[in-house]
Amino acid sequence: MCLKGGSSTWPPVELRELMGSEEWQLRPVQAGLPRQSENRFHLDDACRSTSNSPQFSVCVKAGWCDDYSAGSGYCPVYPAENVDVRLQNGSTQMVLARSDHCMALGGNGSHMFLCPPRAPIAIIMNPKAGSTSAAMWLQLLTSLRRPRALVRHFRNNLAKGELGISEHWLFGAEGIGGRKRLRRKQRAALQQRMLFEVLIDGSTMRVAEYASKILLPPGWCIPCCAHASGRLPVVLVRNPFRRVQSWFRHKWLANKGKEPYATWAGFLPFLRYMWEHRSDANDPNGFWKRVLKRPFNMLDVAHTMSFRDILEDPRWPQEAAARLRARRIFPLRLEVMSSDFAELRRILCQRLGFCKGLPAIPHVVPRGFRAYLAAKPPSMQELWSSEALEIMWRMFDSDFSELGYSRDALVEKPISLPTPWATCV
C-alpha cells in the first residue's frame, strides 16, 4: 500500500469532497442522530450503535474504496474547564470528552476505525491507554474550530440566561447549514438532542457545567471508516499492569455499587473473575457475549482487553478483521510515546508517502467527578502477588510477547520493540 505522489495526494479529492459536502452534514441529522438514549451509561443502548449513521461509499483513483460514516453519531464535548489539556506551547484547549462512537460497545453494529481527514491513519481507541489524549489529537486532525465555536456559543448563551443552541447559529454559515433542507421538526429535534448530557445542579437549578457535555452535530464527529483502506491502522496501548490497576482504582475503589470488591483487598478477586470470564471453554460464543455476574459489566471487559482481544474481536468487519489478524497495525505505546511517535512519522513518510508533519499528541488529564481517593494504595510488591502475576501473564500474554512489555510488574516501560512494526504496512 502506497499513497502515490507523496503528501500532496492526501486527503484524496473524493474524500475531501465528501467531508465538505452538505450531504455529510445533513443526512445523519435527517436520520435522527444523535439518537435519544434510554441509559447513556449502558453499552447496549441503541444510541450507541455504529449502524445508526448513514454510510457513504468512497472510491478513489488510487484504487481503494471504503465506507465512511459518523458511527453512532453520539459525540460529546465538555463545555467547562473540567479537563486539563497541555499543548506544547503551554496553551489549553477544549477537549473531546469521548471518542467511542466508532466502536460497537455492546452488541449493536460493527467496529469501525477513527479516520481523521488530515492524515492517512486509522485509530483503534483503547480505553485507559491515553484515549482522552488521543481523542483530542484526532480532533486536531479533523476540525477543532467547529467544536470550540459550539462550546463558545453555548457558554455565551448561558451568560445571557439562555439554555441551548440558537437555530440561527446552528443552521447558518457558522454551523451545519441546511436551514432550507431540514424541516422545522428536524431542526428543533437536533437542538434538543444536543443537550441530552447537559445536567442541572439541583441546589442552584443552573446548568452544572462541571458535569455536563454537549453532543456535537453528527457531521462534526471524527469520521469513522470500516476498513482503513488507504490508511495505516494504529492502536494506542499501555503497560497492562498499570492499565488494569488504573481501571480498578478509577471504577471500583470506594464505589458502593462494586461492593464487596470496592477496596484494594478486592483487587485479586476482581482479577480472578475477569480471567474466569475469559477462559470458560464451555461457552461456544466466547467471552464477548457471555453474561457477567454483578457487579461486573461489559465496561470491565472493554477496559481489560489484551492486544490479541482487541484485534481478534469478532465485531470487526471481515476485511478489517483479516488485516488485524495479520498484525498489519502500528502499536503506539503510551510509556514511550515520543520515540514511538517518531517511528510512526517515519513509517508514514517512507512507506506510505505521507511526509506532512503530524501534531504532537497533547497531554490530557481529566479531573473527573469523584472525590480524590484518600486511601493509600498497597505497594506494587503487595498488589502484584504471585497469583495476580500468573493471571496477568495468561490474560495479557500477547502484550508481553508482541508489544515488548516486561512480565515484571515493576518495570513500566517496554523492554523491546513491538513485533507488528515489521508487518504493519
C-alpha positions in Angstrom: 0.0 0.0 0.0 1.5 3.3 -1.0 -0.1 6.8 -1.4 1.4 7.6 -4.8 2.5 11.1 -5.4 3.5 11.9 -1.8 1.8 14.0 0.8 0.1 16.2 -1.7 -2.3 13.4 -2.5 -3.8 13.2 1.0 -6.6 13.5 1.6 -7.8 12.2 -1.8 -10.0 14.6 -3.6 -13.0 12.2 -3.3 -12.7 12.1 0.5 -12.1 15.8 0.8 -15.3 16.5 -1.3 -17.4 14.1 0.9 -16.2 15.7 4.2 -17.0 19.2 2.8 -20.4 18.3 1.5 -23.9 19.2 2.7 -24.8 15.5 2.5 -22.2 14.6 5.1 -23.6 17.3 7.5 -27.3 16.8 6.9 -28.1 13.1 6.2 -27.2 12.0 9.7 -29.5 14.7 11.1 -32.3 13.6 8.8 -31.7 10.0 10.2 -32.3 11.3 13.7 -28.7 11.4 15.0 -27.7 11.6 17.8 -30.4 9.3 18.9 -32.0 9.7 22.3 -30.6 7.5 25.0 -32.6 5.4 27.4 -29.5 5.0 29.5 -26.3 6.6 28.2 -24.2 4.5 30.6 -25.5 1.2 29.2 -23.3 -0.1 26.4 -26.3 -1.8 24.6 -28.3 1.4 24.4 -29.5 1.9 20.8 -28.0 5.5 20.8 -24.5 3.8 20.8 -24.9 1.6 17.7 -22.4 2.2 14.9 -25.2 1.3 12.5 -27.1 4.4 13.3 -25.4 6.7 10.8 -25.9 6.6 7.0 -22.8 5.2 5.2 -21.1 7.0 2.4 -19.0 4.8 0.0 -15.8 6.5 -1.1 -13.7 5.1 -4.1 -10.6 6.9 -5.1 -8.3 6.9 -8.2 -5.6 5.2 -6.2 -7.7 2.1 -6.4 -9.2 1.6 -3.0 -12.8 2.0 -1.6 -14.1 2.4 1.9 -17.3 3.1 3.8 -17.4 6.3 5.9 -20.0 7.4 8.5 -20.4 9.2 11.8 -20.8 5.8 13.5 -23.3 6.1 16.4 -23.2 9.9 16.0 -23.0 10.2 19.8 -20.1 12.5 20.3 -19.9 14.6 23.5 -17.6 17.6 24.2 -17.0 19.3 27.5 -18.4 22.8 27.8 -16.5 23.6 31.0 -13.0 23.8 32.5 -13.1 20.4 33.9 -10.3 18.9 31.8 -6.6 19.8 31.9 -5.1 19.9 28.4 -1.4 20.7 27.9 -0.2 21.5 24.4 3.5 22.0 23.6 3.1 25.8 23.6 1.6 25.7 27.1 -1.9 26.8 26.0 -5.1 24.9 26.9 -7.8 23.8 24.5 -11.3 22.3 24.7 -11.2 18.5 24.6 -13.5 15.9 23.1 -14.8 14.0 26.1 -15.3 10.7 24.5 -14.5 9.2 21.1 -16.1 5.7 21.2 -18.7 6.4 18.5 -16.9 4.2 16.0 -16.8 1.2 18.3 -19.6 -1.4 18.8 -19.7 -1.0 22.5 -22.4 -3.5 23.1 -24.0 -6.0 20.7 -25.1 -3.2 18.3 -23.3 -2.8 14.9 -19.7 -3.5 13.9 -16.4 -1.9 15.0 -15.1 0.9 12.8 -11.8 2.8 12.8 -11.5 6.5 13.8 -10.3 8.0 10.5 -9.4 11.7 10.6 -9.4 13.5 7.2 -6.0 15.1 7.6 -3.7 12.1 7.9 -3.8 8.5 6.4 -4.1 6.8 9.8 -7.0 4.7 11.2 -7.1 4.6 15.0 -8.5 1.9 17.3 -9.3 3.5 20.6 -8.2 1.5 23.6 -9.7 2.7 26.9 -7.4 3.5 29.8 -4.5 3.8 27.3 -4.3 7.5 26.6 -7.7 7.5 25.0 -8.6 11.0 26.1 -5.4 12.4 24.8 -5.9 10.6 21.5 -9.4 12.0 21.2 -8.0 15.5 21.4 -5.3 14.6 18.9 -7.8 13.2 16.4 -10.0 16.3 16.8 -7.0 18.4 15.8 -6.7 16.2 12.7 -10.4 16.7 11.9 -11.6 20.1 13.0 -11.1 21.8 16.3 -12.6 25.1 15.1 -16.2 23.9 14.9 -16.4 22.2 18.3 -14.7 25.1 20.0 -17.1 27.5 18.4 -20.1 25.4 19.6 -18.8 25.4 23.2 -18.2 29.2 23.0 -21.7 29.8 21.6 -23.3 27.6 24.3 -21.4 29.4 27.1 -22.2 32.8 25.7 -25.9 31.9 25.7 -25.6 30.7 29.3 -24.1 34.0 30.3 -27.2 35.7 28.8 -29.5 33.3 30.7 -30.4 31.2 27.7 -30.0 27.4 27.7 -29.4 25.9 24.3 -28.0 26.4 20.8 -29.8 29.0 18.7 -31.3 27.9 15.4 -29.9 30.9 13.6 -26.3 29.9 14.6 -26.6 26.1 14.2 -28.2 26.0 10.8 -26.4 29.1 9.4 -23.0 29.6 7.8 -21.0 29.0 11.1 -22.9 25.8 11.9 -24.0 22.9 9.7 -26.2 24.9 7.3 -29.3 23.2 5.9 -31.9 25.7 7.1 -33.8 25.2 3.9 -33.3 21.4 3.5 -34.2 20.4 7.0 -37.8 20.5 8.2 -38.6 22.6 11.2 -39.2 19.5 13.3 -35.8 18.1 12.3 -34.1 21.3 13.3 -35.9 21.5 16.7 -35.2 17.8 17.4 -31.4 18.3 16.8 -31.3 21.3 19.1 -33.0 19.3 21.8 -30.9 16.1 21.3 -27.6 18.1 21.6 -28.5 18.8 25.2 -29.0 15.2 26.3 -26.0 15.3 28.6 -26.5 18.9 29.9 -27.3 18.5 33.6 -29.0 20.8 36.1 -27.5 21.4 39.5 -30.3 20.6 42.0 -29.0 23.1 44.6 -28.8 26.1 42.2 -31.1 25.0 39.4 -28.5 26.1 36.9 -26.5 24.2 34.4 -23.9 22.1 36.2 -21.0 22.9 33.8 -18.6 20.7 35.8 -20.6 17.6 34.9 -22.2 18.5 31.6 -21.3 17.7 28.0 -22.8 18.9 24.7 -23.4 16.5 21.8 -21.8 17.6 18.5 -23.8 17.6 15.3 -23.0 14.2 13.9 -21.2 15.6 10.9 -18.7 17.1 13.3 -17.8 13.8 14.9 -14.4 12.4 14.0 -15.2 10.3 10.9 -15.4 6.5 11.1 -14.3 4.1 8.3 -15.0 0.4 8.0 -11.8 -1.0 6.5 -8.9 1.6 7.0 -8.4 1.4 3.2 -5.5 3.7 2.1 -4.6 4.2 5.8 -2.2 2.8 8.4 -4.1 1.3 11.4 -2.8 2.5 14.7 -3.8 1.3 18.2 -2.7 3.0 21.5 -1.5 0.6 24.1 -0.3 0.7 27.7 1.6 -1.4 30.2 -1.1 -4.0 31.1 -0.2 -3.9 34.8 -0.7 -0.1 35.0 -3.8 -0.2 32.8 -5.7 -2.8 34.9 -4.6 -1.1 38.2 -5.8 2.2 36.8 -9.2 0.9 35.8 -9.7 -0.8 39.2 -8.8 2.4 41.0 -11.0 4.6 38.8 -14.2 2.4 38.7 -14.1 0.0 41.6 -12.2 1.5 44.5 -14.6 3.2 47.1 -17.5 2.6 44.8 -20.5 1.3 46.9 -22.0 -0.2 43.7 -19.0 -2.5 43.4 -19.0 -4.0 46.9 -17.7 -6.4 48.2 -14.8 -5.7 45.8 -14.5 -1.9 46.5 -11.3 -1.9 48.4 -7.7 -2.9 47.4 -8.5 -6.3 49.1 -10.9 -6.9 46.2 -8.3 -6.4 43.5 -7.2 -10.1 43.4 -10.8 -11.4 43.4 -11.5 -8.9 40.6 -8.6 -10.3 38.5 -9.7 -13.9 39.2 -13.2 -13.3 37.9 -12.0 -11.4 34.8 -9.8 -14.3 33.9 -12.6 -16.9 34.6 -14.9 -14.9 32.4 -12.4 -15.1 29.5 -11.3 -18.7 30.0 -14.7 -20.6 30.1 -14.1 -23.2 27.4 -17.7 -24.4 27.7 -19.2 -21.3 26.2 -19.2 -21.5 22.3 -20.0 -17.8 22.0 -16.7 -16.7 23.6 -16.4 -14.1 26.3 -17.7 -11.3 24.1 -21.3 -12.2 24.6 -21.1 -14.1 27.9 -23.3 -12.7 30.8 -21.3 -11.4 33.7 -22.3 -11.7 37.3 -23.0 -8.5 39.3 -21.3 -6.1 40.0 -19.2 -6.8 36.9 -20.3 -5.5 33.5 -19.0 -5.2 29.9 -17.1 -2.0 30.7 -14.8 -4.1 32.8 -14.3 -6.4 29.9 -13.7 -3.5 27.5 -11.1 -1.9 29.8 -9.1 -5.1 30.4 -8.8 -6.4 26.8 -5.4 -7.6 25.7 -3.8 -6.7 22.4 -5.0 -10.0 21.0 -8.5 -9.5 22.3 -8.7 -6.1 20.6 -7.5 -7.3 17.2 -9.4 -10.6 17.2 -12.7 -9.1 18.4 -15.5 -10.7 16.2 -17.2 -7.4 15.8 -14.7 -6.2 13.2 -15.9 -6.4 9.5 -14.3 -9.2 7.5 -11.8 -7.2 5.5 -10.6 -5.3 8.6 -10.5 -8.5 10.7 -8.2 -10.2 8.1 -5.8 -7.2 8.2 -5.7 -7.1 12.0 -5.2 -10.9 12.4 -2.2 -10.4 10.1 -0.9 -7.8 12.5 -0.9 -5.1 9.9 -1.2 -2.4 12.6 1.1 0.0 14.3 1.0 -0.2 18.2 1.8 3.2 19.8 2.9 2.7 23.4 2.0 5.3 26.0 5.1 4.9 28.1 7.5 5.7 25.2 5.2 7.9 23.2 7.9 10.3 21.9 10.1 7.6 20.3 7.1 5.5 19.0 5.5 8.7 17.6 8.8 9.4 15.7 8.7 5.9 14.3 5.1 6.4 13.2 6.0 9.6 11.3 8.9 7.8 9.7 6.8 4.8 8.5 4.1 7.2 7.2 6.6 9.1 5.2 8.9 6.3 3.9 6.3 3.6 3.3 3.1 5.5 2.6 4.5 8.7 1.1 2.8 10.9 3.7 5.5 13.3 4.9 3.5 16.1 6.3 4.0 16.8 9.9 1.6 15.4 12.5 0.7 17.5 15.5 2.0 16.1 18.8 -0.4 14.1 20.9 -1.4 16.6 23.7 -1.2 15.6 27.4 -4.8 15.5 28.6 -5.7 14.9 32.3 -9.4 14.5 33.0 -10.1 15.8 36.5 -13.1 13.6 36.9 -16.1 14.0 39.2 -15.3 11.5 42.1 -13.5 12.8 45.1 -9.8 12.1 45.1 -9.3 8.8 46.8 -7.6 9.2 50.1 -6.9 5.5 50.7 -3.2 4.8 50.3 -2.7 2.0 47.7 -0.6 -1.0 48.6 2.9 -1.2 47.3 3.5 -2.7 43.9 5.0 -5.8 45.5 1.9 -6.3 47.7 -0.6 -5.6 44.9 1.1 -7.9 42.4 1.1 -11.2 44.4 2.3 -14.4 42.7 -1.3 -15.4 41.9 -2.1 -11.9 40.5 1.0 -12.1 38.3 0.1 -15.6 37.0 -3.4 -14.3 36.0 -1.9 -11.3 34.2 0.6 -13.4 32.3 -2.2 -15.5 31.0 -4.7 -12.7 30.3 -2.1 -10.4 28.6 0.3 -12.9 27.0 0.1 -11.1 23.7 1.0 -7.7 25.3 4.2 -9.3 26.6 5.1 -11.3 23.5 4.0 -8.8 20.8 4.2 -5.3 22.4 7.5 -5.6 24.2 6.3 -5.2 27.7 8.1 -6.9 30.6 6.4 -9.7 32.6 7.9 -7.9 35.7 5.1 -5.7 37.2 7.7 -3.3 38.5 9.1 -2.5 35.0 6.7 0.1 33.5 8.4 0.9 30.1 8.7 -1.6 27.3 11.9 -3.6 27.0 11.8 -4.4 23.3 10.2 -3.2 20.1 6.7 -4.3 19.0 6.7 -7.2 16.6 3.8 -5.8 14.5 6.0 -2.9 13.4 7.7 -5.3 10.9 4.3 -6.1 9.2 2.2 -3.0 9.8 2.2 -1.9 6.1 
